[in-house]
């Protein structure tokens, strides 16, 4: 466990947080696009989402502590998109 903490890089963790924020925002956008039958938007967001997923996988395989910023970024990304969509309906 000590070596995982010593190998933890906060700059990389910030990057993982940002990438997964974008990934989950894309996933929420993807889901909305599919339900609205917007094929091009759904396909493009799906492509970008899966392309970026590799970044996180490569990093948390080496150090599972990177799952923490990954999960936090995921939460924020989904929250922002769903919140934005709910405010549009007001």
PDB file of N, CA, C and O in Angstrom:
ATOM      1  N   UNK A   1       0.826  -1.189   0.000  1.00  0.00           N
ATOM      2  CA  UNK A   1       0.000   0.000   0.000  1.00  0.00           C
ATOM      3  C   UNK A   1       0.872   1.256   0.000  1.00  0.00           C
ATOM      4  O   UNK A   1       0.556   2.244  -0.662  1.00  0.00           O
ATOM      5  N   UNK A   2       1.961   1.203   0.743  1.00  0.00           N
ATOM      6  CA  UNK A   2       2.840   2.367   0.831  1.00  0.00           C
ATOM      7  C   UNK A   2       3.411   2.742  -0.525  1.00  0.00           C
ATOM      8  O   UNK A   2       3.534   3.928  -0.834  1.00  0.00           O
ATOM      9  N   UNK A   3       3.761   1.757  -1.339  1.00  0.00           N
ATOM     10  CA  UNK A   3       4.320   2.061  -2.658  1.00  0.00           C
ATOM     11  C   UNK A   3       3.268   2.690  -3.575  1.00  0.00           C
ATOM     12  O   UNK A   3       3.602   3.521  -4.419  1.00  0.00           O
ATOM     13  N   UNK A   4       1.985   2.296  -3.412  1.00  0.00           N
ATOM     14  CA  UNK A   4       0.921   2.901  -4.210  1.00  0.00           C
ATOM     15  C   UNK A   4       0.765   4.376  -3.875  1.00  0.00           C
ATOM     16  O   UNK A   4       0.565   5.207  -4.760  1.00  0.00           O
ATOM     17  N   UNK A   5       0.859   4.692  -2.588  1.00  0.00           N
ATOM     18  CA  UNK A   5       0.755   6.086  -2.159  1.00  0.00           C
ATOM     19  C   UNK A   5       1.959   6.877  -2.657  1.00  0.00           C
ATOM     20  O   UNK A   5       1.805   8.011  -3.111  1.00  0.00           O
ATOM     21  N   UNK A   6       3.141   6.303  -2.580  1.00  0.00           N
ATOM     22  CA  UNK A   6       4.348   6.991  -3.039  1.00  0.00           C
ATOM     23  C   UNK A   6       4.333   7.215  -4.548  1.00  0.00           C
ATOM     24  O   UNK A   6       4.856   8.221  -5.027  1.00  0.00           O
ATOM     25  N   UNK A   7       3.750   6.305  -5.289  1.00  0.00           N
ATOM     26  CA  UNK A   7       3.688   6.423  -6.744  1.00  0.00           C
ATOM     27  C   UNK A   7       2.527   7.280  -7.227  1.00  0.00           C
ATOM     28  O   UNK A   7       2.413   7.555  -8.421  1.00  0.00           O
ATOM     29  N   UNK A   8       1.665   7.702  -6.308  1.00  0.00           N
ATOM     30  CA  UNK A   8       0.490   8.498  -6.668  1.00  0.00           C
ATOM     31  C   UNK A   8       0.940   9.893  -7.085  1.00  0.00           C
ATOM     32  O   UNK A   8       1.664  10.565  -6.350  1.00  0.00           O
ATOM     33  N   UNK A   9       0.509  10.321  -8.261  1.00  0.00           N
ATOM     34  CA  UNK A   9       0.886  11.623  -8.813  1.00  0.00           C
ATOM     35  C   UNK A   9      -0.370  12.492  -8.872  1.00  0.00           C
ATOM     36  O   UNK A   9      -1.322  12.155  -9.575  1.00  0.00           O
ATOM     37  N   UNK A  10      -0.380  13.606  -8.139  1.00  0.00           N
ATOM     38  CA  UNK A  10      -1.567  14.454  -8.070  1.00  0.00           C
ATOM     39  C   UNK A  10      -1.870  15.139  -9.405  1.00  0.00           C
ATOM     40  O   UNK A  10      -3.032  15.408  -9.708  1.00  0.00           O
ATOM     41  N   UNK A  11      -0.859  15.417 -10.189  1.00  0.00           N
ATOM     42  CA  UNK A  11      -1.097  16.012 -11.515  1.00  0.00           C
ATOM     43  C   UNK A  11      -1.798  14.995 -12.408  1.00  0.00           C
ATOM     44  O   UNK A  11      -2.753  15.333 -13.107  1.00  0.00           O
ATOM     45  N   UNK A  12      -1.327  13.755 -12.386  1.00  0.00           N
ATOM     46  CA  UNK A  12      -1.976  12.695 -13.154  1.00  0.00           C
ATOM     47  C   UNK A  12      -3.391  12.452 -12.633  1.00  0.00           C
ATOM     48  O   UNK A  12      -4.314  12.241 -13.420  1.00  0.00           O
ATOM     49  N   UNK A  13      -3.566  12.480 -11.314  1.00  0.00           N
ATOM     50  CA  UNK A  13      -4.893  12.293 -10.721  1.00  0.00           C
ATOM     51  C   UNK A  13      -5.851  13.395 -11.168  1.00  0.00           C
ATOM     52  O   UNK A  13      -7.026  13.131 -11.421  1.00  0.00           O
ATOM     53  N   UNK A  14      -5.358  14.619 -11.266  1.00  0.00           N
ATOM     54  CA  UNK A  14      -6.184  15.729 -11.755  1.00  0.00           C
ATOM     55  C   UNK A  14      -6.565  15.503 -13.214  1.00  0.00           C
ATOM     56  O   UNK A  14      -7.697  15.777 -13.614  1.00  0.00           O
ATOM     57  N   UNK A  15      -5.630  15.010 -13.997  1.00  0.00           N
ATOM     58  CA  UNK A  15      -5.920  14.684 -15.396  1.00  0.00           C
ATOM     59  C   UNK A  15      -6.963  13.589 -15.514  1.00  0.00           C
ATOM     60  O   UNK A  15      -7.860  13.669 -16.353  1.00  0.00           O
ATOM     61  N   UNK A  16      -6.850  12.570 -14.681  1.00  0.00           N
ATOM     62  CA  UNK A  16      -7.828  11.478 -14.688  1.00  0.00           C
ATOM     63  C   UNK A  16      -9.200  12.004 -14.289  1.00  0.00           C
ATOM     64  O   UNK A  16     -10.207  11.648 -14.901  1.00  0.00           O
ATOM     65  N   UNK A  17      -9.241  12.847 -13.269  1.00  0.00           N
ATOM     66  CA  UNK A  17     -10.505  13.464 -12.852  1.00  0.00           C
ATOM     67  C   UNK A  17     -11.136  14.213 -14.024  1.00  0.00           C
ATOM     68  O   UNK A  17     -12.323  14.040 -14.303  1.00  0.00           O
ATOM     69  N   UNK A  18     -10.357  15.035 -14.703  1.00  0.00           N
ATOM     70  CA  UNK A  18     -10.873  15.829 -15.819  1.00  0.00           C
ATOM     71  C   UNK A  18     -11.334  14.943 -16.976  1.00  0.00           C
ATOM     72  O   UNK A  18     -12.392  15.181 -17.559  1.00  0.00           O
ATOM     73  N   UNK A  19     -10.551  13.932 -17.306  1.00  0.00           N
ATOM     74  CA  UNK A  19     -10.913  13.044 -18.412  1.00  0.00           C
ATOM     75  C   UNK A  19     -12.206  12.302 -18.099  1.00  0.00           C
ATOM     76  O   UNK A  19     -13.063  12.162 -18.972  1.00  0.00           O
ATOM     77  N   UNK A  20     -12.358  11.827 -16.874  1.00  0.00           N
ATOM     78  CA  UNK A  20     -13.573  11.091 -16.538  1.00  0.00           C
ATOM     79  C   UNK A  20     -14.771  12.009 -16.340  1.00  0.00           C
ATOM     80  O   UNK A  20     -15.911  11.573 -16.502  1.00  0.00           O
ATOM     81  N   UNK A  21     -14.541  13.257 -15.996  1.00  0.00           N
ATOM     82  CA  UNK A  21     -15.622  14.229 -16.010  1.00  0.00           C
ATOM     83  C   UNK A  21     -16.154  14.354 -17.436  1.00  0.00           C
ATOM     84  O   UNK A  21     -17.364  14.333 -17.661  1.00  0.00           O
ATOM     85  N   UNK A  22     -15.249  14.484 -18.384  1.00  0.00           N
ATOM     86  CA  UNK A  22     -15.640  14.585 -19.791  1.00  0.00           C
ATOM     87  C   UNK A  22     -16.302  13.290 -20.266  1.00  0.00           C
ATOM     88  O   UNK A  22     -17.313  13.332 -20.965  1.00  0.00           O
ATOM     89  N   UNK A  23     -15.739  12.147 -19.891  1.00  0.00           N
ATOM     90  CA  UNK A  23     -16.296  10.860 -20.319  1.00  0.00           C
ATOM     91  C   UNK A  23     -17.738  10.718 -19.850  1.00  0.00           C
ATOM     92  O   UNK A  23     -18.610  10.347 -20.636  1.00  0.00           O
ATOM     93  N   UNK A  24     -17.996  11.005 -18.589  1.00  0.00           N
ATOM     94  CA  UNK A  24     -19.359  10.836 -18.109  1.00  0.00           C
ATOM     95  C   UNK A  24     -20.299  11.906 -18.632  1.00  0.00           C
ATOM     96  O   UNK A  24     -21.492  11.652 -18.796  1.00  0.00           O
ATOM     97  N   UNK A  25     -19.782  13.094 -18.897  1.00  0.00           N
ATOM     98  CA  UNK A  25     -20.604  14.101 -19.569  1.00  0.00           C
ATOM     99  C   UNK A  25     -20.959  13.601 -20.967  1.00  0.00           C
ATOM    100  O   UNK A  25     -22.098  13.740 -21.412  1.00  0.00           O
ATOM    101  N   UNK A  26     -19.984  13.023 -21.652  1.00  0.00           N
ATOM    102  CA  UNK A  26     -20.250  12.454 -22.975  1.00  0.00           C
ATOM    103  C   UNK A  26     -21.243  11.297 -22.889  1.00  0.00           C
ATOM    104  O   UNK A  26     -22.108  11.152 -23.752  1.00  0.00           O
ATOM    105  N   UNK A  27     -21.117  10.479 -21.851  1.00  0.00           N
ATOM    106  CA  UNK A  27     -22.026   9.348 -21.704  1.00  0.00           C
ATOM    107  C   UNK A  27     -23.466   9.822 -21.488  1.00  0.00           C
ATOM    108  O   UNK A  27     -24.406   9.275 -22.066  1.00  0.00           O
ATOM    109  N   UNK A  28     -23.622  10.845 -20.650  1.00  0.00           N
ATOM    110  CA  UNK A  28     -24.960  11.395 -20.425  1.00  0.00           C
ATOM    111  C   UNK A  28     -25.490  12.004 -21.723  1.00  0.00           C
ATOM    112  O   UNK A  28     -26.656  11.818 -22.069  1.00  0.00           O
ATOM    113  N   UNK A  29     -24.633  12.730 -22.434  1.00  0.00           N
ATOM    114  CA  UNK A  29     -25.025  13.322 -23.719  1.00  0.00           C
ATOM    115  C   UNK A  29     -25.357  12.223 -24.729  1.00  0.00           C
ATOM    116  O   UNK A  29     -26.316  12.338 -25.492  1.00  0.00           O
ATOM    117  N   UNK A  30     -24.559  11.165 -24.723  1.00  0.00           N
ATOM    118  CA  UNK A  30     -24.797  10.021 -25.598  1.00  0.00           C
ATOM    119  C   UNK A  30     -26.189   9.427 -25.343  1.00  0.00           C
ATOM    120  O   UNK A  30     -26.956   9.185 -26.274  1.00  0.00           O
ATOM    121  N   UNK A  31     -26.492   9.203 -24.073  1.00  0.00           N
ATOM    122  CA  UNK A  31     -27.790   8.632 -23.719  1.00  0.00           C
ATOM    123  C   UNK A  31     -28.935   9.539 -24.154  1.00  0.00           C
ATOM    124  O   UNK A  31     -29.936   9.068 -24.694  1.00  0.00           O
ATOM    125  N   UNK A  32     -28.787  10.830 -23.921  1.00  0.00           N
ATOM    126  CA  UNK A  32     -29.814  11.779 -24.353  1.00  0.00           C
ATOM    127  C   UNK A  32     -29.951  11.780 -25.875  1.00  0.00           C
ATOM    128  O   UNK A  32     -31.063  11.848 -26.398  1.00  0.00           O
ATOM    129  N   UNK A  33     -28.834  11.704 -26.581  1.00  0.00           N
ATOM    130  CA  UNK A  33     -28.860  11.692 -28.049  1.00  0.00           C
ATOM    131  C   UNK A  33     -29.537  10.437 -28.584  1.00  0.00           C
ATOM    132  O   UNK A  33     -30.289  10.503 -29.557  1.00  0.00           O
ATOM    133  N   UNK A  34     -29.277   9.304 -27.961  1.00  0.00           N
ATOM    134  CA  UNK A  34     -29.911   8.056 -28.388  1.00  0.00           C
ATOM    135  C   UNK A  34     -31.422   8.135 -28.176  1.00  0.00           C
ATOM    136  O   UNK A  34     -32.195   7.752 -29.054  1.00  0.00           O
ATOM    137  N   UNK A  35     -31.839   8.628 -27.021  1.00  0.00           N
ATOM    138  CA  UNK A  35     -33.279   8.693 -26.747  1.00  0.00           C
ATOM    139  C   UNK A  35     -33.998   9.684 -27.662  1.00  0.00           C
ATOM    140  O   UNK A  35     -35.195   9.550 -27.915  1.00  0.00           O
ATOM    141  N   UNK A  36     -33.257  10.679 -28.154  1.00  0.00           N
ATOM    142  CA  UNK A  36     -33.847  11.662 -29.070  1.00  0.00           C
ATOM    143  C   UNK A  36     -33.652  11.264 -30.534  1.00  0.00           C
ATOM    144  O   UNK A  36     -34.053  12.001 -31.434  1.00  0.00           O
ATOM    145  N   UNK A  37     -33.039  10.100 -30.777  1.00  0.00           N
ATOM    146  CA  UNK A  37     -32.788   9.574 -32.126  1.00  0.00           C
ATOM    147  C   UNK A  37     -31.892  10.490 -32.960  1.00  0.00           C
ATOM    148  O   UNK A  37     -32.105  10.650 -34.162  1.00  0.00           O
ATOM    149  N   UNK A  38     -30.895  11.086 -32.318  1.00  0.00           N
ATOM    150  CA  UNK A  38     -29.892  11.896 -33.010  1.00  0.00           C
ATOM    151  C   UNK A  38     -28.676  11.006 -33.270  1.00  0.00           C
ATOM    152  O   UNK A  38     -27.752  10.943 -32.458  1.00  0.00           O
ATOM    153  N   UNK A  39     -28.692  10.329 -34.400  1.00  0.00           N
ATOM    154  CA  UNK A  39     -27.699   9.285 -34.690  1.00  0.00           C
ATOM    155  C   UNK A  39     -26.272   9.823 -34.731  1.00  0.00           C
ATOM    156  O   UNK A  39     -25.377   9.228 -34.131  1.00  0.00           O
ATOM    157  N   UNK A  40     -26.045  10.926 -35.422  1.00  0.00           N
ATOM    158  CA  UNK A  40     -24.680  11.439 -35.556  1.00  0.00           C
ATOM    159  C   UNK A  40     -24.126  11.874 -34.202  1.00  0.00           C
ATOM    160  O   UNK A  40     -22.986  11.554 -33.868  1.00  0.00           O
ATOM    161  N   UNK A  41     -24.922  12.597 -33.426  1.00  0.00           N
ATOM    162  CA  UNK A  41     -24.467  13.050 -32.104  1.00  0.00           C
ATOM    163  C   UNK A  41     -24.189  11.855 -31.190  1.00  0.00           C
ATOM    164  O   UNK A  41     -23.197  11.851 -30.461  1.00  0.00           O
ATOM    165  N   UNK A  42     -25.053  10.851 -31.227  1.00  0.00           N
ATOM    166  CA  UNK A  42     -24.855   9.661 -30.390  1.00  0.00           C
ATOM    167  C   UNK A  42     -23.594   8.907 -30.802  1.00  0.00           C
ATOM    168  O   UNK A  42     -22.800   8.503 -29.953  1.00  0.00           O
ATOM    169  N   UNK A  43     -23.417   8.722 -32.091  1.00  0.00           N
ATOM    170  CA  UNK A  43     -22.245   7.982 -32.571  1.00  0.00           C
ATOM    171  C   UNK A  43     -20.953   8.725 -32.260  1.00  0.00           C
ATOM    172  O   UNK A  43     -19.966   8.112 -31.854  1.00  0.00           O
ATOM    173  N   UNK A  44     -20.953  10.028 -32.446  1.00  0.00           N
ATOM    174  CA  UNK A  44     -19.746  10.823 -32.196  1.00  0.00           C
ATOM    175  C   UNK A  44     -19.399  10.850 -30.713  1.00  0.00           C
ATOM    176  O   UNK A  44     -18.234  10.692 -30.348  1.00  0.00           O
ATOM    177  N   UNK A  45     -20.395  11.049 -29.856  1.00  0.00           N
ATOM    178  CA  UNK A  45     -20.113  11.068 -28.420  1.00  0.00           C
ATOM    179  C   UNK A  45     -19.703   9.681 -27.929  1.00  0.00           C
ATOM    180  O   UNK A  45     -18.857   9.570 -27.041  1.00  0.00           O
ATOM    181  N   UNK A  46     -20.283   8.631 -28.485  1.00  0.00           N
ATOM    182  CA  UNK A  46     -19.877   7.272 -28.127  1.00  0.00           C
ATOM    183  C   UNK A  46     -18.429   6.995 -28.511  1.00  0.00           C
ATOM    184  O   UNK A  46     -17.679   6.395 -27.741  1.00  0.00           O
ATOM    185  N   UNK A  47     -18.040   7.433 -29.703  1.00  0.00           N
ATOM    186  CA  UNK A  47     -16.657   7.265 -30.156  1.00  0.00           C
ATOM    187  C   UNK A  47     -15.692   7.976 -29.213  1.00  0.00           C
ATOM    188  O   UNK A  47     -14.713   7.383 -28.761  1.00  0.00           O
ATOM    189  N   UNK A  48     -15.966   9.238 -28.919  1.00  0.00           N
ATOM    190  CA  UNK A  48     -15.079  10.029 -28.063  1.00  0.00           C
ATOM    191  C   UNK A  48     -14.997   9.430 -26.659  1.00  0.00           C
ATOM    192  O   UNK A  48     -13.926   9.386 -26.053  1.00  0.00           O
ATOM    193  N   UNK A  49     -16.123   8.977 -26.160  1.00  0.00           N
ATOM    194  CA  UNK A  49     -16.180   8.393 -24.823  1.00  0.00           C
ATOM    195  C   UNK A  49     -15.293   7.151 -24.729  1.00  0.00           C
ATOM    196  O   UNK A  49     -14.497   7.026 -23.799  1.00  0.00           O
ATOM    197  N   UNK A  50     -15.425   6.247 -25.674  1.00  0.00           N
ATOM    198  CA  UNK A  50     -14.631   5.016 -25.629  1.00  0.00           C
ATOM    199  C   UNK A  50     -13.157   5.272 -25.901  1.00  0.00           C
ATOM    200  O   UNK A  50     -12.300   4.563 -25.373  1.00  0.00           O
ATOM    201  N   UNK A  51     -12.856   6.250 -26.698  1.00  0.00           N
ATOM    202  CA  UNK A  51     -11.467   6.612 -26.956  1.00  0.00           C
ATOM    203  C   UNK A  51     -10.802   7.100 -25.660  1.00  0.00           C
ATOM    204  O   UNK A  51      -9.670   6.720 -25.359  1.00  0.00           O
ATOM    205  N   UNK A  52     -11.506   7.936 -24.903  1.00  0.00           N
ATOM    206  CA  UNK A  52     -10.950   8.479 -23.664  1.00  0.00           C
ATOM    207  C   UNK A  52     -10.905   7.456 -22.529  1.00  0.00           C
ATOM    208  O   UNK A  52     -10.074   7.577 -21.629  1.00  0.00           O
ATOM    209  N   UNK A  53     -11.768   6.468 -22.555  1.00  0.00           N
ATOM    210  CA  UNK A  53     -11.787   5.454 -21.496  1.00  0.00           C
ATOM    211  C   UNK A  53     -10.442   4.746 -21.344  1.00  0.00           C
ATOM    212  O   UNK A  53     -10.056   4.364 -20.239  1.00  0.00           O
ATOM    213  N   UNK A  54      -9.746   4.576 -22.437  1.00  0.00           N
ATOM    214  CA  UNK A  54      -8.450   3.886 -22.390  1.00  0.00           C
ATOM    215  C   UNK A  54      -7.465   4.603 -21.479  1.00  0.00           C
ATOM    216  O   UNK A  54      -6.662   3.953 -20.809  1.00  0.00           O
ATOM    217  N   UNK A  55      -7.511   5.932 -21.442  1.00  0.00           N
ATOM    218  CA  UNK A  55      -6.602   6.710 -20.592  1.00  0.00           C
ATOM    219  C   UNK A  55      -6.740   6.298 -19.126  1.00  0.00           C
ATOM    220  O   UNK A  55      -5.741   6.046 -18.453  1.00  0.00           O
ATOM    221  N   UNK A  56      -7.958   6.233 -18.644  1.00  0.00           N
ATOM    222  CA  UNK A  56      -8.175   5.859 -17.245  1.00  0.00           C
ATOM    223  C   UNK A  56      -7.793   4.429 -16.958  1.00  0.00           C
ATOM    224  O   UNK A  56      -7.178   4.141 -15.932  1.00  0.00           O
ATOM    225  N   UNK A  57      -8.151   3.532 -17.852  1.00  0.00           N
ATOM    226  CA  UNK A  57      -7.849   2.116 -17.649  1.00  0.00           C
ATOM    227  C   UNK A  57      -6.347   1.905 -17.553  1.00  0.00           C
ATOM    228  O   UNK A  57      -5.872   1.185 -16.674  1.00  0.00           O
ATOM    229  N   UNK A  58      -5.609   2.523 -18.440  1.00  0.00           N
ATOM    230  CA  UNK A  58      -4.148   2.378 -18.433  1.00  0.00           C
ATOM    231  C   UNK A  58      -3.570   2.839 -17.101  1.00  0.00           C
ATOM    232  O   UNK A  58      -2.624   2.236 -16.594  1.00  0.00           O
ATOM    233  N   UNK A  59      -4.131   3.901 -16.531  1.00  0.00           N
ATOM    234  CA  UNK A  59      -3.581   4.450 -15.291  1.00  0.00           C
ATOM    235  C   UNK A  59      -4.020   3.711 -14.039  1.00  0.00           C
ATOM    236  O   UNK A  59      -3.199   3.498 -13.147  1.00  0.00           O
ATOM    237  N   UNK A  60      -5.277   3.314 -13.937  1.00  0.00           N
ATOM    238  CA  UNK A  60      -5.677   2.661 -12.691  1.00  0.00           C
ATOM    239  C   UNK A  60      -5.287   1.198 -12.633  1.00  0.00           C
ATOM    240  O   UNK A  60      -5.335   0.598 -11.559  1.00  0.00           O
ATOM    241  N   UNK A  61      -4.904   0.608 -13.747  1.00  0.00           N
ATOM    242  CA  UNK A  61      -4.364  -0.750 -13.692  1.00  0.00           C
ATOM    243  C   UNK A  61      -3.033  -0.735 -12.943  1.00  0.00           C
ATOM    244  O   UNK A  61      -2.726  -1.667 -12.199  1.00  0.00           O
ATOM    245  N   UNK A  62      -2.249   0.314 -13.137  1.00  0.00           N
ATOM    246  CA  UNK A  62      -0.955   0.432 -12.469  1.00  0.00           C
ATOM    247  C   UNK A  62      -1.071   0.849 -11.014  1.00  0.00           C
ATOM    248  O   UNK A  62      -0.225   0.479 -10.200  1.00  0.00           O
ATOM    249  N   UNK A  63      -2.103   1.614 -10.670  1.00  0.00           N
ATOM    250  CA  UNK A  63      -2.261   2.085  -9.298  1.00  0.00           C
ATOM    251  C   UNK A  63      -3.748   2.302  -9.047  1.00  0.00           C
ATOM    252  O   UNK A  63      -4.332   3.266  -9.542  1.00  0.00           O
ATOM    253  N   UNK A  64      -4.354   1.408  -8.282  1.00  0.00           N
ATOM    254  CA  UNK A  64      -5.804   1.461  -8.097  1.00  0.00           C
ATOM    255  C   UNK A  64      -6.270   2.702  -7.326  1.00  0.00           C
ATOM    256  O   UNK A  64      -7.471   2.964  -7.264  1.00  0.00           O
ATOM    257  N   UNK A  65      -5.354   3.462  -6.744  1.00  0.00           N
ATOM    258  CA  UNK A  65      -5.749   4.700  -6.070  1.00  0.00           C
ATOM    259  C   UNK A  65      -6.297   5.736  -7.058  1.00  0.00           C
ATOM    260  O   UNK A  65      -7.014   6.656  -6.664  1.00  0.00           O
ATOM    261  N   UNK A  66      -5.957   5.583  -8.333  1.00  0.00           N
ATOM    262  CA  UNK A  66      -6.473   6.500  -9.347  1.00  0.00           C
ATOM    263  C   UNK A  66      -7.968   6.298  -9.612  1.00  0.00           C
ATOM    264  O   UNK A  66      -8.585   7.087 -10.328  1.00  0.00           O
ATOM    265  N   UNK A  67      -8.545   5.247  -9.039  1.00  0.00           N
ATOM    266  CA  UNK A  67      -9.991   5.038  -9.167  1.00  0.00           C
ATOM    267  C   UNK A  67     -10.745   6.141  -8.412  1.00  0.00           C
ATOM    268  O   UNK A  67     -11.876   6.465  -8.772  1.00  0.00           O
ATOM    269  N   UNK A  68     -10.141   6.714  -7.385  1.00  0.00           N
ATOM    270  CA  UNK A  68     -10.809   7.767  -6.601  1.00  0.00           C
ATOM    271  C   UNK A  68     -11.065   9.008  -7.459  1.00  0.00           C
ATOM    272  O   UNK A  68     -12.217   9.435  -7.547  1.00  0.00           O
ATOM    273  N   UNK A  69     -10.051   9.614  -8.100  1.00  0.00           N
ATOM    274  CA  UNK A  69     -10.363  10.768  -8.954  1.00  0.00           C
ATOM    275  C   UNK A  69     -11.206  10.378 -10.157  1.00  0.00           C
ATOM    276  O   UNK A  69     -11.981  11.192 -10.659  1.00  0.00           O
ATOM    277  N   UNK A  70     -11.065   9.144 -10.627  1.00  0.00           N
ATOM    278  CA  UNK A  70     -11.877   8.648 -11.736  1.00  0.00           C
ATOM    279  C   UNK A  70     -13.360   8.679 -11.350  1.00  0.00           C
ATOM    280  O   UNK A  70     -14.187   9.191 -12.104  1.00  0.00           O
ATOM    281  N   UNK A  71     -13.688   8.141 -10.199  1.00  0.00           N
ATOM    282  CA  UNK A  71     -15.082   8.089  -9.753  1.00  0.00           C
ATOM    283  C   UNK A  71     -15.628   9.488  -9.467  1.00  0.00           C
ATOM    284  O   UNK A  71     -16.781   9.780  -9.785  1.00  0.00           O
ATOM    285  N   UNK A  72     -14.811  10.346  -8.873  1.00  0.00           N
ATOM    286  CA  UNK A  72     -15.256  11.718  -8.602  1.00  0.00           C
ATOM    287  C   UNK A  72     -15.519  12.485  -9.908  1.00  0.00           C
ATOM    288  O   UNK A  72     -16.513  13.201 -10.021  1.00  0.00           O
ATOM    289  N   UNK A  73     -14.641  12.332 -10.869  1.00  0.00           N
ATOM    290  CA  UNK A  73     -14.853  12.972 -12.166  1.00  0.00           C
ATOM    291  C   UNK A  73     -16.100  12.452 -12.844  1.00  0.00           C
ATOM    292  O   UNK A  73     -16.840  13.214 -13.467  1.00  0.00           O
ATOM    293  N   UNK A  74     -16.332  11.166 -12.727  1.00  0.00           N
ATOM    294  CA  UNK A  74     -17.520  10.546 -13.290  1.00  0.00           C
ATOM    295  C   UNK A  74     -18.784  11.148 -12.680  1.00  0.00           C
ATOM    296  O   UNK A  74     -19.733  11.468 -13.396  1.00  0.00           O
ATOM    297  N   UNK A  75     -18.795  11.299 -11.377  1.00  0.00           N
ATOM    298  CA  UNK A  75     -19.951  11.854 -10.685  1.00  0.00           C
ATOM    299  C   UNK A  75     -20.216  13.286 -11.148  1.00  0.00           C
ATOM    300  O   UNK A  75     -21.349  13.638 -11.478  1.00  0.00           O
ATOM    301  N   UNK A  76     -19.179  14.101 -11.170  1.00  0.00           N
ATOM    302  CA  UNK A  76     -19.337  15.505 -11.554  1.00  0.00           C
ATOM    303  C   UNK A  76     -19.809  15.630 -13.002  1.00  0.00           C
ATOM    304  O   UNK A  76     -20.697  16.431 -13.295  1.00  0.00           O
ATOM    305  N   UNK A  77     -19.232  14.857 -13.897  1.00  0.00           N
ATOM    306  CA  UNK A  77     -19.616  14.921 -15.303  1.00  0.00           C
ATOM    307  C   UNK A  77     -21.070  14.583 -15.532  1.00  0.00           C
ATOM    308  O   UNK A  77     -21.766  15.277 -16.273  1.00  0.00           O
ATOM    309  N   UNK A  78     -21.533  13.521 -14.898  1.00  0.00           N
ATOM    310  CA  UNK A  78     -22.938  13.136 -15.039  1.00  0.00           C
ATOM    311  C   UNK A  78     -23.848  14.182 -14.399  1.00  0.00           C
ATOM    312  O   UNK A  78     -24.866  14.554 -14.983  1.00  0.00           O
ATOM    313  N   UNK A  79     -23.497  14.654 -13.219  1.00  0.00           N
ATOM    314  CA  UNK A  79     -24.307  15.643 -12.522  1.00  0.00           C
ATOM    315  C   UNK A  79     -24.475  16.914 -13.360  1.00  0.00           C
ATOM    316  O   UNK A  79     -25.584  17.434 -13.482  1.00  0.00           O
ATOM    317  N   UNK A  80     -23.400  17.403 -13.924  1.00  0.00           N
ATOM    318  CA  UNK A  80     -23.448  18.648 -14.689  1.00  0.00           C
ATOM    319  C   UNK A  80     -24.389  18.519 -15.894  1.00  0.00           C
ATOM    320  O   UNK A  80     -25.216  19.401 -16.128  1.00  0.00           O
ATOM    321  N   UNK A  81     -24.272  17.450 -16.643  1.00  0.00           N
ATOM    322  CA  UNK A  81     -25.108  17.288 -17.840  1.00  0.00           C
ATOM    323  C   UNK A  81     -26.573  17.083 -17.472  1.00  0.00           C
ATOM    324  O   UNK A  81     -27.452  17.702 -18.073  1.00  0.00           O
ATOM    325  N   UNK A  82     -26.847  16.228 -16.499  1.00  0.00           N
ATOM    326  CA  UNK A  82     -28.234  15.977 -16.120  1.00  0.00           C
ATOM    327  C   UNK A  82     -28.852  17.232 -15.507  1.00  0.00           C
ATOM    328  O   UNK A  82     -30.014  17.540 -15.775  1.00  0.00           O
ATOM    329  N   UNK A  83     -28.109  17.940 -14.707  1.00  0.00           N
ATOM    330  CA  UNK A  83     -28.594  19.197 -14.116  1.00  0.00           C
ATOM    331  C   UNK A  83     -28.889  20.223 -15.207  1.00  0.00           C
ATOM    332  O   UNK A  83     -29.914  20.903 -15.163  1.00  0.00           O
ATOM    333  N   UNK A  84     -27.996  20.333 -16.182  1.00  0.00           N
ATOM    334  CA  UNK A  84     -28.188  21.273 -17.276  1.00  0.00           C
ATOM    335  C   UNK A  84     -29.465  20.927 -18.061  1.00  0.00           C
ATOM    336  O   UNK A  84     -30.236  21.817 -18.419  1.00  0.00           O
ATOM    337  N   UNK A  85     -29.679  19.658 -18.318  1.00  0.00           N
ATOM    338  CA  UNK A  85     -30.871  19.234 -19.049  1.00  0.00           C
ATOM    339  C   UNK A  85     -32.143  19.497 -18.247  1.00  0.00           C
ATOM    340  O   UNK A  85     -33.167  19.883 -18.812  1.00  0.00           O
ATOM    341  N   UNK A  86     -32.081  19.290 -16.942  1.00  0.00           N
ATOM    342  CA  UNK A  86     -33.279  19.530 -16.126  1.00  0.00           C
ATOM    343  C   UNK A  86     -33.601  21.020 -16.050  1.00  0.00           C
ATOM    344  O   UNK A  86     -34.773  21.390 -15.977  1.00  0.00           O
ATOM    345  N   UNK A  87     -32.583  21.883 -16.066  1.00  0.00           N
ATOM    346  CA  UNK A  87     -32.817  23.327 -16.049  1.00  0.00           C
ATOM    347  C   UNK A  87     -33.388  23.822 -17.378  1.00  0.00           C
ATOM    348  O   UNK A  87     -34.118  24.813 -17.407  1.00  0.00           O
ATOM    349  N   UNK A  88     -33.062  23.140 -18.473  1.00  0.00           N
ATOM    350  CA  UNK A  88     -33.614  23.513 -19.774  1.00  0.00           C
ATOM    351  C   UNK A  88     -35.127  23.351 -19.816  1.00  0.00           C
ATOM    352  O   UNK A  88     -35.816  24.073 -20.536  1.00  0.00           O
ATOM    353  N   UNK A  89     -35.641  22.399 -19.040  1.00  0.00           N
ATOM    354  CA  UNK A  89     -37.070  22.097 -19.057  1.00  0.00           C
ATOM    355  C   UNK A  89     -37.884  23.061 -18.214  1.00  0.00           C
ATOM    356  O   UNK A  89     -39.113  23.048 -18.271  1.00  0.00           O
ATOM    357  N   UNK A  90     -37.216  23.893 -17.435  1.00  0.00           N
ATOM    358  CA  UNK A  90     -37.947  24.845 -16.564  1.00  0.00           C
ATOM    359  C   UNK A  90     -38.504  25.997 -17.344  1.00  0.00           C
ATOM    360  O   UNK A  90     -39.140  26.881 -16.770  1.00  0.00           O
TER     361      UNK A  90
END
